[in-house]
Amino acid sequence: MKAVTKVIGKRAKIDASDLELEEKLIAIDRVTKVVKGGRQLHFRALMAVGDGKGHVGVGSAKATGVPEAIRKAGAVARKELIEVPIVNTTIPHEVLAKFEASKILLKPAAYGTGMVASNTVRAVLELAGIKDIISKSLGSSNKVNVVKATILALASLKKRKEANFEAQKVEGNETE
């Protein structure tokens, strides 16, 4: 299976004001920039937002204070919402996605399996509303890249009808 590196096709914009979104702080890091006058200290926040019903978004932002960085990251995440196709409590099919040096493999799991995922991936999947899934993180364990690879994987999932149509097209059973 080849890794997905970008989402094919256009995404519809999702209005965050209609949804009851929950926020989860994934990471907060202290970053410094060395300039002529010394070091400039900033904080980078990585946040995920979702409604638990198939909508999830991730945002990252920097600011001089922690609360400001968190607020900005939440605002960015609300703008970047995607819709995730969910079949019962899992995903419709297996997907492998790559962002920078991080790869993430998501596999559908039977009802009652639970979530087998790292804390970083788990935060995104829980906010999307997925309860049964098996995931494996490959390559770099950088939290920002792992989260972006997870979002890329979820965005590239096809709905069951689309997946069946693609399979028929490949087999040549399509009637035109």
N, C-alpha and C positions, 0 to 999 in steps of 0.2 A: 504494500500500500504506500502510495506517495503522499508526502506531507503537504497539507494545504498551507500556502504562504500568504494568500490574500483572498478576500471575499469576492466572488464572481457575481456580477449583477449589482443592481441598485438596491439600497435598503430604504424602506419607508421610514420617515421621521415619526417618532413616537412622542406624543405630548405627555410630559411628566406630570402636568397639573391634574390630569384625569385619574392618575393612579395613586394608590396609597403605598408610598415607597418606604422601605426600611433601609437604614444605612449600617454599614459595617466597616470599621477601620481595619485595614489589612496590615499596614506598616507605616511607621513614622521614622524618618531617618534624619540625622543631622548632617548637612552638607556644608562644606566650606569652600570658598573661592579665595585664592591667594592673589592679592592685588598689591600695587606699589605701597600703599599705606598699611598693609597688614592682611589679616584674614577677615573675610566677610562670612558671618555665620547665618545660615538659613535652615529651614526645616522643610522636608519633602513629605507629604502625606499621600498615601495610596488608599483610596476608598472604593468600595463597591456599593451600589444601591440596587434594590430589586423589590418586586411586589410578591414574590413567591408563587406567581401564576404565569410564568413564562416571559417576564420582562426583567432584564438585568443590564447594568451599565457599570463601567469602571472609569475612574478619573484619578489623575495624579496632578498635584500642584505644589508649588514652593512659595514660602513666605518667611518673613523674619520671625514670626511668632507661630507657635503650634496651633492655637485656635483658628487663626486666619488661614493657615495652610489646610486645615481640615475643612473649613467652610468652602474654600476655593475648590478643593478636590471633589467635594460633594456636588457643587454646581457643575463642574465639568462632567461628572458621572451622569448627572440627570440629562445632559445634552447628548450623551453618547449611548442612550438606551437602545438595546436590540431586542428582538422577539425571538424566543427559543421554542422550537417545536417540542412538545412533551407528549409522549405516548404513555398513558397510565401514570407511572411515577418515574419513568426513565426516558432516555433519548431514543429516537427511531432507528439509528444505525451507528456503527462504529466510525470514528473519525480520528485522524492524526493531523495535528497542526503544528507549524513551526513559526516562531517569532524570534528573530536574531539567533542566539545559540540555544534557545530553549525549545524543546518539543514536548507536546502533551498528547497522550493517547487516551481517548474516552471510549469506553465500551458500555453498551446497555447491559443491565443486570436484571435478574428475575426479581419479582416482588418480594420484599422482605430481606433482601441482601444488605441494604443499607448503603452508606457512602464510604467507599474505599478510596480515599484521596488525601493529599497533603493538606495542611491547614490553609495554605494559600488558595489552592484550587477549591477546597471545601467551602470557603467563604462565598465564592462566586456562585458555585452550584446550588448552595442552600438558598441564596437570594433569588436564583432563577426558579426555584420550586422543584428541583430534581431531588428525589429521595433515594433512588436505587441506581447506583452507577459504580463502575470500576474504572479507575484512572491510573495512569503511570506517567510520571514526569521523567523525561529523558534529557540529557545534556545539561545545560546550565541551570542552577537552582536560584538564579537571581529572581527575587519576588516580582519585580516589575515585568520582566520578560515572561515569567510563568503565567502571570495573570493575563497579560495581553495575548499569549498563545491560547489560553483557555477561552477567552472571549472570541478569538478568531475561530476556534474549533466550534463553539456554540453558534456563531454567526453563519458558518458554512454548512450547518445541518440542514437537510432537506426534509420537508414534510413527507409523510408516508405516501401520499398520492404522487408527489413529484418524484420520489425515489422509484416508485413502481413504473411511472411513465419513462424515466431514464433507462430503467432495466429493459423495458419493452423496446425502446428505441435502439438499444445496443444489440438486442437479439434479432431485430429486423421484423418484428411482428406488428409494427406500427402501420395503421391504415391511413392513407392520405387521400 
